[in-house]
Amino acid sequence: MADCLFCKIIDGQIPTVKKVHDDALCIGFLDINPQAPTHILFVPKRHIATLNDCTTEDRELMGHLIFAAAKVAREKGVGETGYRTVMNCNRDAGQTVFHIHLHLLAGRPLTWPPG
């Protein structure tokens, strides 16, 4: 999608602050407004605006985002201490970029319920 921030990052039109993961299906990079000491976004390389737009064909891709996040969490040393993964769907849930993405948050105690 031409006006999508994450599509532009994926296409290399906008450099990320720090890319920490890149494979055939997704990229992972540090959030520019971190909410925890470790805050990484995992973004599929195919544009899907919201979770509501996922189809049965997206099951593998969605699972891949979780596996990529778990892999990076282990690499960053937060796999054992704990981390949270979050996906927001639409404005009331806090989605501000309409290209699905998974947040990995770690590095401090996280409270429940969230925000």
C-alpha positions in Angstrom: 0.0 0.0 0.0 1.6 3.3 -1.2 0.8 5.5 1.9 1.5 2.8 4.6 4.4 3.7 6.9 5.3 0.0 7.5 5.1 -0.8 3.8 7.6 2.0 3.2 9.9 0.7 5.9 9.7 -2.8 4.4 10.4 -1.5 0.9 13.5 0.5 2.2 12.0 3.9 1.5 12.2 4.7 5.3 15.1 3.3 7.3 14.2 1.8 10.6 15.9 2.9 13.8 17.3 -0.6 14.3 16.2 -3.8 12.5 16.6 -6.9 14.7 14.9 -9.5 12.5 14.4 -10.0 8.8 13.1 -13.1 7.0 10.9 -13.9 4.0 7.7 -13.2 5.8 8.4 -10.4 8.3 10.7 -7.9 9.7 11.3 -6.9 13.4 12.6 -3.5 14.5 12.8 -1.4 17.6 9.7 0.8 18.3 10.5 4.5 18.0 8.3 5.2 21.1 9.3 2.3 23.4 6.9 1.4 26.2 9.4 -1.0 27.8 13.2 -1.4 27.7 12.7 -4.0 25.0 10.0 -3.0 22.6 10.2 -4.6 19.1 7.6 -4.5 16.3 7.2 -7.6 14.1 5.6 -6.6 10.8 4.5 -8.9 8.0 5.9 -8.1 4.6 2.5 -8.4 3.1 0.1 -5.6 3.9 -2.9 -6.5 6.0 -4.6 -3.5 7.6 -6.1 -5.0 10.7 -6.6 -8.4 12.3 -10.2 -8.2 11.0 -8.8 -8.4 7.5 -7.0 -11.7 8.1 -8.2 -14.7 6.2 -7.7 -18.5 6.7 -4.8 -18.1 4.2 -3.0 -15.8 6.8 -2.9 -18.5 9.6 0.7 -19.4 8.8 1.8 -15.8 8.6 0.2 -15.0 11.9 1.8 -17.9 13.6 5.1 -16.9 12.1 5.0 -13.5 13.8 4.7 -15.2 17.2 7.6 -17.6 16.5 9.8 -14.7 15.2 9.0 -12.8 18.4 9.8 -15.7 20.6 13.1 -16.3 18.8 14.2 -12.7 19.2 13.1 -12.7 22.8 15.4 -15.6 23.5 18.2 -13.9 21.5 17.7 -10.7 23.6 17.9 -12.6 26.8 14.3 -11.9 27.9 12.8 -15.3 27.0 13.3 -16.7 30.5 12.5 -13.6 32.6 9.3 -12.9 30.6 7.8 -10.9 27.8 4.4 -9.9 26.4 3.2 -10.0 22.9 0.4 -7.6 21.9 -1.6 -6.9 18.7 -4.0 -4.0 18.7 -7.0 -4.0 16.3 -8.5 -0.7 15.3 -8.4 2.7 17.0 -10.1 2.0 20.3 -7.5 -0.7 21.0 -4.6 1.7 20.2 -3.8 0.7 16.6 -2.2 3.8 15.0 -0.5 2.2 12.0 -3.0 0.3 9.9 -0.7 -2.6 8.9 -0.9 -5.4 11.4 2.1 -5.8 13.7 3.0 -7.6 16.8 4.5 -5.8 19.8 7.1 -7.6 21.9 7.5 -5.9 25.3 10.0 -6.9 28.0 12.7 -5.8 30.3 10.5 -4.6 33.2 7.7 -6.0 35.2 4.5 -5.7 33.2 1.2 -5.2 35.0 -2.2 -6.8 34.4 -4.6 -5.8 33.3 -2.8 -3.7 30.6 -3.6 0.0 29.9 
